[in-house]
Amino acid sequence: MEISLSTIIIEGITNRRRNKPYPKSLHGLCYELAGRNYEHKHNVPSPFQPVIKKWNKIAKGTEVAIEIRIVDNEFYNAVIKRLDKSEYFILGSTEFEITNIKATKDLLLDFKNNVPPLPDVFKIRFDSQTVFSQMEVTDNGIIYHSIDDINMKLFLHSICKFLQNRFNYKTDFDIVNNIAKKSIIINQSIQPVQVTATQSYSKEKAVYGHLTLKITDLNEEEKQLLGKLVKLASYVGVGHKKAFGYGKVRLERYGA
C-alpha cells in the first residue's frame, strides 16, 4: 500500500484583532477548502491534520499561518484547486485575505518497501494537546473515558486503527504489541491539560509533552514497521479529534 504525504501552508491577514478560534474551526476550514464535491465519508477518519503555525495580533489586525498535513491526493488536489481561485479563506467567523500559499508533495510512504531507519534513541513530541480514551463496559453500554496518560501501546494502536479505518489496511497486532513492549521509554515529560474543541463541547482530559524511546531491542522488521507508523503519525496525529489539530506528532533526534 502506498500513501501520498503532502503539506499545504496558507498564510493570511485580517484587519481585525482576533483571538485564536476553537480547534473545531480548523476541521471546518479544511472541508470548506476541499469544496462540496469532495466526499466526506461517515465513520471514515479525515485525511488531514490542520494546526495553527502562527497567530500574531498586530497593530492593524491579525496575521496567521495554517499548516494542513494531508494523506490523500484527492483532498490535496481539491484544496489546491479552491486556493487557485480564491483570495480569502474563513476561519471561525473571520475572513482572512490570503497572502501566501506553499504546497508540497513530500513523499510516497510505501508499506511494502523499506523506509530510512529510525535512530536507536529518539523523541516523540506531542506538539498539541493529545486526547486518548479508555473503554469501560457498563450495564448501560460502552462508555469511553478520556485519560491523562500515554504509552506506546496507545500510541501505536491509534495509528493502526487509522490505517484500517481510512485505508482498510490491517497491521499485524502481534508485531505491533511486541514493538510496544520492546520500546523502552528512557525519559518522558507528559503534562495533563484540559481542552475544549468548541464552545458547545465539554472539557476533556488531554496530555502534551514528549517520550524518549530506545529501540535497540527491536528486530529489523519491527523497526521498519515502527518507522512507517511514526512517519504516518507525523501527518495525521494520534488519539481522538486529530482533524481538529489534536495529537500532533513530531519525531526529534535525541539531544537535538
N, C-alpha and C positions, 0 to 999 in steps of 0.2 A: 504493500500500500504506500502511496505517495501523498504527501500533504504539502501544499504550497504555502509558505510562510511569507507574509508581506507586512509592510508598515505604511501608514499614512499619517502625516503630521499636518494639522491645519492650524494656522495662526490667524488671529482675528483681533478686532478692536471695536469698542463701542464708546460713545461719548457719555455714557452713564457709568458712575462708580458702583459696581455690583459686588456683592459677596458671592462666594462660591455656591453653586447650586447643590441640591441634594444629589447623591450618586445616581438615583434612578433616571435623572435627566440625561445623563450620558448614554444610557441604554436607548432612550427615546431618540436622541440625536443620531445615533448610528443607523437605526432603522429609517429615520426620516431621510438621511443622506442616501440610503440604498434605494429609496423610492418604492412606490406601490407595487411595481412589477416583481420585486424581489420577494420570494415566498418565505414567510415566517412560519415555519412548521411547528405545530403544537407538540410539546414534550420532547423537542429536539434542542440541545444546547445551542446558543448563539455562536456564530463562528468568529467572534471578535472579542477583544477586551479594550475598552477605552480608559484612558487615565488623563488627568489634568497635569500637563508638564509645566505650565506656567500660568499664574493668575496674579497679575500685578495691577493694583489700583494706582493710577497716575493722576496728575492734576486735572486732566480733562477727560477722564474716563477709566476704562479697564482694558488691559492687554492680556490676551490668553493664548495658550497653545494647547491643543488637544492631540494626544497620540492615540491612534487606533491600531492595534495589532490584530492581524487577520489570518485565518486558516482556510479560506475559501475563495477561489479565484472569481467565482460568480459575484460574490459580495464585493470584492475588491473592484472589479470592473464596473459594477453598478454605482459605487461611490465615486469613482473617477469620472464616470460619465456625468453624474449630477454636478460634481465640482467644476467640471469644464464649462458648464453652462450657467454657473451661479456666481454672484458677487457677495453673497452673505450666507450665514447659517444661523439657526436659532437654537439657543441652549437655555433650558428653563423657559423663562418668559422674555428673554433678551435677545435682540437681533445683533449679531456681530458682522462687521464688514470683514471679508476675507483679505488678509494682507500677504499671505504666503502659503503655498502648499508644497509639501515634499512627499513623494510617493516612491517606494522602493519595493521590488520583489526580492526578498532577502535570500531565500534558499528553498530547495525542494528536499523535504525530510522523507527519506525512503526507508521504511521499516524492514525492507529486505536486505539492504546494504549496510555496511558499517559506517559509523559516524566517527569524527575525531574523538580520541579517548579523553575521558574526564581525568583531571589530576587526582592523585591519591588522596589529597586533602583539599577540601573546598567549602565555601559557604553558600548556603541557600538563603537569600534575603527575601523577606516578605515586605515589599515596599509600600503596600497599602493594607488596610485592615482586612484580616482574613477570617472568614466565618466557617467553622465546621460544626456539625451536629452529631448527636448520638441518638440512636433509635431505642425507644422503650415500648414494649408490648404491654398494653393495659387491657382491662375488661372492656373499655370503650373503643379499643382500636390501637393503632400505632401512633405514637407521639414522638416528635423529634425535638430534642433539647439542644440549644446552642451551647458550645463548650468553649472554655478559655484555655485550651491546651492544644498542643500539636505534637505529632510524632511521625515517623517515616511511613508507617502503615497508612495513616490517614492521608498523608501527602500523596503517596503512590496510588492508592485506591481511587482517590479523586480524579487523577489524570486518566486512569484506566477506564473509569466509568464514563468520562467524557469521550474517550475513543470509541467505546462501544455504542453510546447513545447518539453520537454525531456521525460516526463513520461505519458503524456496525463492525468494528474491528475488535476482536476478543484477544486479550493478552492472557498468558498463562499465569494464573494467580498463584500457583505453587512457586514459580520463579519470582514473582513479584514479592511474595511474602518472605522468601529467602533473602531477597535484596534488603527488605526492611529489617530483618533480624541481623544480617551481617554488616549493615552500615552502622558504624559506631559514631554516635554523637559525642564528640570530644569537647564541645563547648556550645552553649546556647544562651541567647538573651531573648526571652519571649515576654512581652508585656501585654497584660489583658486590658482591653478597652471596650467601650460600648459604642455601637454605631446605629444610625437611623438612615434607612435608604431613601425615605421621602417623608414628608410632613405627616402623612396619614399612617405610617408604619410605626410599630412599637420598637423600642430599643432592643438590640441583640448583643450577645456576648461575642467578642472577636479578639484577635491577637495580631500583633505585628512584632517584628524583630528578625532574628536570624538563627540558623542552625549551622554549626561547623561539623562536617562529616569526614570520616576516614573510611575509605572503601577498599583498603588493601586486601581484605578477606574475600572480596568478590572474585568470581572467575570471569573470564573474558565475555562469555555470553551474558552474564548478569551486568557487567559494566556497560556493555553495548546497549542493553535494554534501558538501564538507568539513564544513560546519556540521551537516548531518544525521548524518554519521558520528561526529563528535565528541560530539554530543548522545547518540546511542545508546551510545557507549563509556562515557559517564559513568554509565550504568545497568547495563551488563553487563561492563565492563572490556575488557582486551586481553590477548593471549597465551594461555598454557595455564593450566588449572585456575582459570578465572575464578570458577567456582561455589564454590571453596574460599575466595574472598576475594582471590586474587592479581590483580594487574593493575588495581587500582582507579584510575580516571582522573578528574581534576578540571581543568576549564578555569578559568584565572585571568587577569584583565586584567594586562597588563604594567605593572609599577610598583606593583601592589596589595600 
